[in-house]
Amino acid sequence: MRLVKRTIRDVDVGSRRVFVRADFNVPQDDSGRVVDDRRIVESLSTIRALTGAGAKVILASHLGRPKGRDSKWSLAPIAERLGQLLGKEVPLAPDCIGPEASLMAMALERGDVMLLENVRFHPEETENDPVFAKKLASLADLFVNDAFGSAHRAHASTEGIGHYLPSVAGLLMEKEIEYLGNALEDPSRPFVAILGGAKVKDKIGVIEQLLPKVDRLLIGGGMMFTFYRAMGLEIGKSILDAESLDFARSVSEDPKILLPSDVVVATEVSADASGSVVDRDSIPHDQLGLDIGTESARAFREVILNAGTVVWNGPMGVSEIPAFAMGTEAVAKALAESACTSVVGGGDTAAAVERMGLASAMSHVSTGGGASLEFMEGKNLPGIAVLQDRREIQTEGALK
């Protein structure tokens, strides 16, 4: 898919103060130490391209959902980890707006990098307040959105700021759009989609978009039990998305859809629970399904190994518990072995392949959970829509 938005490759960034919205919303332990820096690492290509061209880089991100200023959600650990990765100190501004942030931004030299404090310390961020967005914009000469994981949110630092500055995509944003876009618009065939997760309602838009395009649609995770109930099967205590039963009935007979033939059941969701494999029409009334079964894993594997393109969003079971991770592991291992182009959706799916050490074997692991879902649904993402189209500005000098 050819990106129709301008990127940092299309503009002269030398000596300019560049506001880069990154997605540093990363997991931390109780002491605040970053335990998964993948999103930080993924941002490095944009940061290094900008600093290498002489830009003065002002980074911004959210972290968590703080209620006002809360040191627990400070970006200080992110600044420290980013400094380690870049090999130089990344100073953290005490706030994302105000005189101190402005003075730090004005003092930047060519190639310098600074990080603003958590934008969500201000409620105006999520409210997309135009006054707040304008204050953010006052720090810089150019806006670069590299936060694909937040592109589906119309917030001040992802969308509002784009109304006050020339706005282009970063290299990570470019990569996300191209991989997901190519998979959906020009896939090598057979084109296979794999959907998991808990509720059908979260995936209705995606299923409606994908069914006309794919050759096979594999369904696992908690959502498979809503399909079973729609087919008249007993699902015991398994999760049920009752409001999506009519939709499940309407598509369950589509020959492209492959539902698991067996499931792993247990009496409870617990690390101590012992699971057993039963056919999908033999789920005990007092147990609940927590993973796809071994026969289903084999069937899914065969489809994946013969695919040309695979898009995967949602684990096959409760994959954070080893006893119910077999299905998710089977899909991940099959993708790692397959010669297909594999695009893995963000969130729990990305975390699962990272945990298994298989992320590097995928063609692309998205940094966006909700954003990748909405992109696959064909929705217009605000953080992308605000960026300038290629026809809007003339090339001023491209980054090579």
C-alpha positions in Angstrom: 0.0 0.0 0.0 1.5 3.3 -1.0 1.2 5.8 1.9 -0.7 8.8 0.8 0.4 10.9 3.8 3.6 12.9 4.0 6.4 11.4 6.1 9.6 12.8 7.6 11.2 11.6 4.3 9.4 14.4 2.5 10.4 17.4 4.5 13.6 19.3 5.5 13.9 18.9 9.3 17.4 20.4 9.7 17.6 22.9 12.6 13.8 22.7 13.1 12.2 21.9 16.5 10.2 18.7 15.8 7.4 17.6 18.1 7.3 13.8 17.9 4.3 12.0 19.4 5.6 8.6 20.3 3.8 5.7 22.0 5.9 5.0 25.2 2.9 3.5 27.0 5.0 0.5 28.1 4.7 -2.1 30.9 6.6 -1.5 34.1 7.2 -3.4 37.3 6.3 -2.3 40.8 9.5 -0.3 41.0 8.8 1.6 37.8 11.4 -0.3 35.8 10.5 -0.8 32.1 10.0 -4.5 31.5 9.0 -4.4 27.8 10.7 -1.7 25.8 9.5 -2.9 22.3 7.6 0.3 21.6 10.6 2.4 22.7 12.9 0.4 20.5 10.5 0.7 17.5 10.6 4.5 17.8 14.4 4.7 17.5 14.4 4.7 13.7 12.4 7.9 13.6 14.4 9.6 16.4 17.7 8.7 14.8 16.6 9.8 11.3 15.6 13.2 12.7 18.6 13.8 14.9 20.9 12.6 12.1 19.4 15.3 9.9 20.0 18.0 12.5 16.5 18.3 14.0 15.9 19.3 17.6 13.6 16.5 18.8 10.9 17.1 21.4 9.3 13.7 22.3 5.8 13.3 23.9 3.8 10.4 25.0 1.2 9.2 27.5 1.6 6.5 30.1 -1.3 4.8 31.7 -4.5 6.6 32.7 -3.5 8.9 35.5 -6.0 11.0 37.3 -4.1 14.3 37.3 -0.4 14.5 38.2 0.8 11.2 39.7 4.5 10.3 40.1 3.6 6.6 39.5 2.9 7.5 35.9 5.9 9.8 35.3 7.9 9.2 32.1 11.2 9.4 34.0 11.9 5.6 33.6 11.1 5.9 29.9 13.6 8.8 29.6 16.2 6.7 31.3 15.7 3.7 29.1 15.6 5.8 26.0 18.8 7.4 27.0 20.4 4.0 27.3 19.2 3.0 23.9 20.4 6.2 22.2 23.7 6.3 24.1 23.1 9.8 25.5 21.1 11.5 28.2 17.5 12.3 27.4 16.4 15.1 29.7 12.8 15.0 31.0 10.8 18.2 31.2 8.9 18.7 34.4 5.7 19.1 32.4 4.5 18.9 28.8 3.5 22.6 28.6 4.5 25.8 30.5 7.6 28.0 30.8 10.1 25.2 31.8 9.2 22.9 29.0 9.3 25.9 26.6 12.8 27.0 27.8 14.1 23.5 27.5 12.7 23.2 23.9 14.2 26.6 22.9 17.6 25.6 24.3 17.9 22.5 22.2 20.8 22.2 19.8 20.9 20.4 16.5 20.6 16.6 17.1 19.4 17.0 20.7 16.5 15.0 22.2 14.2 15.9 25.1 11.1 14.2 26.5 8.1 16.0 27.8 6.3 14.7 30.9 3.2 12.6 30.6 0.6 14.5 28.5 -2.2 12.8 30.3 -1.3 14.6 33.5 -3.6 17.2 31.9 -7.3 16.2 31.4 -7.2 18.5 28.4 -5.2 15.9 26.5 -7.9 13.3 26.3 -10.5 16.1 25.8 -8.6 17.2 22.7 -8.8 20.8 24.1 -7.7 23.2 21.4 -6.0 25.6 23.8 -3.9 22.8 25.2 -3.1 21.5 21.7 -2.0 25.0 20.7 0.3 25.1 23.8 1.9 21.9 22.7 2.3 23.2 19.2 4.0 26.3 20.4 7.0 24.2 21.4 7.9 23.2 17.8 7.9 24.0 14.1 6.8 20.6 12.8 4.5 17.8 14.1 5.5 14.1 13.5 3.0 11.4 14.6 4.8 8.2 15.2 2.3 6.8 17.7 0.3 4.3 15.7 -0.9 2.7 18.9 -2.8 5.9 19.7 -3.8 7.0 16.2 -7.4 5.9 16.8 -7.7 8.5 19.5 -8.6 12.1 18.8 -6.5 13.6 21.6 -4.6 16.9 21.8 -1.2 15.4 21.2 -2.3 12.9 18.5 -4.8 15.0 16.5 -5.4 18.4 17.9 -1.8 19.6 17.5 -2.0 18.8 13.8 -4.3 21.7 13.2 -1.5 24.2 14.3 1.6 22.7 12.8 2.7 21.1 9.5 2.1 17.4 10.2 3.7 14.3 8.8 4.1 10.6 9.7 7.2 9.1 11.4 8.9 6.0 10.1 7.1 3.6 12.5 3.7 5.0 11.5 4.7 4.6 7.9 5.7 1.0 8.4 2.5 0.2 10.3 0.3 1.6 7.6 2.1 -0.1 4.8 2.2 -3.6 6.4 -1.4 -3.5 7.5 -2.5 -1.8 4.2 -0.7 -4.2 2.0 -2.1 -7.2 3.9 -5.7 -5.9 3.4 -5.4 -4.5 -0.1 -2.9 -6.5 -2.0 -2.2 -9.8 -0.1 -0.4 -12.8 -1.4 -2.8 -15.6 -1.5 -4.2 -17.7 0.1 -5.1 -14.8 2.4 -5.8 -16.0 5.9 -7.1 -14.0 8.9 -7.0 -15.4 12.5 -9.2 -13.8 15.1 -9.3 -14.5 18.8 -10.0 -12.6 22.0 -13.0 -12.6 24.3 -16.0 -11.0 22.7 -17.4 -11.2 19.2 -18.7 -7.6 19.4 -15.2 -6.3 19.5 -14.5 -8.0 16.2 -17.8 -7.6 14.2 -16.5 -4.7 12.2 -13.3 -6.6 11.4 -15.1 -9.8 10.4 -17.5 -7.8 8.1 -14.5 -6.2 6.4 -12.4 -9.3 6.1 -14.9 -12.0 5.1 -15.2 -10.7 1.5 -11.4 -10.5 1.2 -10.0 -13.6 2.8 -9.7 -17.1 1.6 -10.0 -18.5 5.2 -11.0 -17.0 8.5 -9.9 -18.9 11.6 -11.7 -18.1 14.8 -10.5 -19.0 18.3 -10.4 -17.5 21.8 -13.4 -16.8 23.9 -15.4 -15.6 20.9 -15.6 -19.1 19.6 -18.1 -20.0 22.3 -20.6 -17.5 21.1 -20.4 -19.1 17.7 -20.9 -22.5 19.3 -24.0 -21.3 21.1 -25.3 -19.8 17.8 -24.9 -23.3 16.4 -27.0 -24.8 19.2 -24.0 -26.3 21.1 -23.6 -26.6 24.9 -20.8 -24.2 26.1 -21.0 -24.9 29.8 -19.7 -21.9 31.8 -17.7 -20.6 28.9 -17.8 -16.9 28.1 -20.8 -15.8 26.0 -21.3 -12.6 24.2 -25.1 -12.9 24.1 -25.7 -9.6 22.2 -23.7 -10.9 19.3 -25.5 -14.2 18.9 -27.6 -13.0 15.9 -24.4 -11.8 14.1 -22.7 -15.1 14.8 -25.6 -17.0 13.4 -25.6 -14.9 10.3 -22.0 -15.7 9.4 -21.3 -19.1 11.0 -22.3 -21.0 7.9 -19.9 -19.1 5.7 -17.5 -21.8 4.2 -14.5 -19.5 4.7 -14.9 -19.6 8.4 -13.0 -22.4 10.3 -14.1 -22.9 13.9 -12.1 -25.2 16.3 -13.4 -28.8 16.4 -12.2 -29.3 19.9 -11.4 -27.2 23.0 -9.5 -27.3 26.3 -11.9 -27.1 29.2 -11.3 -26.7 33.0 -13.4 -26.0 36.1 -11.8 -22.6 36.6 -9.5 -20.0 35.2 -6.5 -20.6 37.4 -2.8 -21.4 37.0 -3.4 -24.5 39.1 -6.3 -25.8 37.0 -5.7 -28.9 34.9 -7.4 -28.8 31.5 -8.7 -31.6 29.3 -9.5 -31.7 25.6 -13.0 -32.4 24.5 -14.9 -32.2 21.2 -16.8 -28.9 20.7 -20.1 -30.8 21.0 -19.1 -32.4 24.4 -18.3 -29.4 26.6 -19.4 -30.3 30.2 -22.1 -28.0 31.6 -20.0 -27.3 34.7 -16.8 -26.4 32.9 -15.6 -23.6 30.7 -13.5 -23.5 27.6 -10.1 -21.8 27.8 -8.2 -22.7 24.6 -8.6 -24.4 21.3 -7.9 -28.1 21.3 -5.0 -30.2 19.8 -6.9 -31.2 16.7 -7.9 -27.6 16.0 -4.3 -26.5 16.5 -3.2 -29.0 13.9 -5.9 -27.9 11.5 -5.0 -24.2 12.0 -1.3 -25.0 11.5 -2.0 -26.7 8.1 -3.9 -23.6 6.9 -1.1 -21.3 8.1 1.7 -23.2 6.4 -0.1 -23.1 3.1 -1.0 -19.3 3.4 0.6 -16.5 1.4 -0.5 -13.8 3.9 -1.8 -14.1 7.5 -3.2 -11.3 9.6 -3.6 -12.4 13.3 -5.4 -10.5 16.1 -6.3 -12.1 19.4 -4.9 -15.1 21.3 -6.5 -18.5 20.9 -7.0 -19.0 24.7 -6.0 -17.6 28.1 -2.5 -17.6 26.9 -1.0 -15.9 30.0 -1.6 -19.2 31.8 0.7 -21.9 30.5 -1.9 -24.6 30.7 -4.1 -22.7 28.3 -1.4 -21.3 25.9 -1.1 -24.3 23.6 -3.3 -23.0 20.9 -1.7 -19.5 20.8 1.8 -21.1 20.8 0.7 -23.4 18.0 -0.4 -20.5 15.8 2.7 -18.5 16.6 5.0 -21.4 15.9 3.2 -22.1 12.6 3.6 -18.5 11.5 7.3 -18.6 12.5 7.8 -21.6 10.2 5.6 -20.4 7.4 6.9 -18.6 4.3 3.9 -16.3 4.4 3.8 -12.6 5.2 2.7 -12.5 8.8 1.2 -9.4 10.3 0.4 -9.7 14.1 -2.0 -7.3 15.7 -0.9 -5.5 18.8 -2.1 -5.8 22.4 -2.4 -9.3 23.9 -1.3 -11.0 20.6 1.9 -9.0 20.4 2.6 -9.7 24.1 2.1 -13.4 23.5 4.6 -13.7 20.6 7.1 -11.6 22.6 6.7 -13.9 25.6 7.3 -16.9 23.4 10.4 -15.3 21.8 8.9 -15.5 18.3 8.3 -11.8 17.5 11.4 -11.6 15.4 10.1 -14.5 13.2 7.0 -12.5 12.2 7.0 -10.1 9.2 5.5 -7.4 11.3 4.3 -7.1 14.9 2.1 -4.1 15.3 2.5 -1.6 18.2 -1.2 -0.9 18.1 -3.9 -3.0 19.6 -7.1 -1.0 19.2 -5.6 1.0 16.4 -4.8 -2.1 14.3 -8.3 -3.4 14.9 -9.9 -0.1 13.7 -7.6 0.1 10.8 -8.7 -3.4 9.7 -12.3 -2.3 10.1 -11.6 0.4 7.5 -12.1 3.2 10.0 -10.6 6.7 9.5 -8.0 7.0 12.3 -7.9 10.7 13.6 -4.1 10.6 14.2 -3.5 9.6 10.6 -6.3 11.7 9.0 -4.8 14.9 10.4 -1.4 14.4 8.7 -0.8 16.2 5.4 -1.6 14.4 2.2 1.3 14.1 -0.3 -0.4 16.6 -2.6 -0.7 19.3 0.1 2.9 20.3 0.5 5.8 20.3 -1.9 8.9 18.2 -1.0 11.3 20.5 0.8 14.2 18.1 1.0 13.8 14.4 1.8 15.5 12.4 4.4 17.5 9.7 2.8 
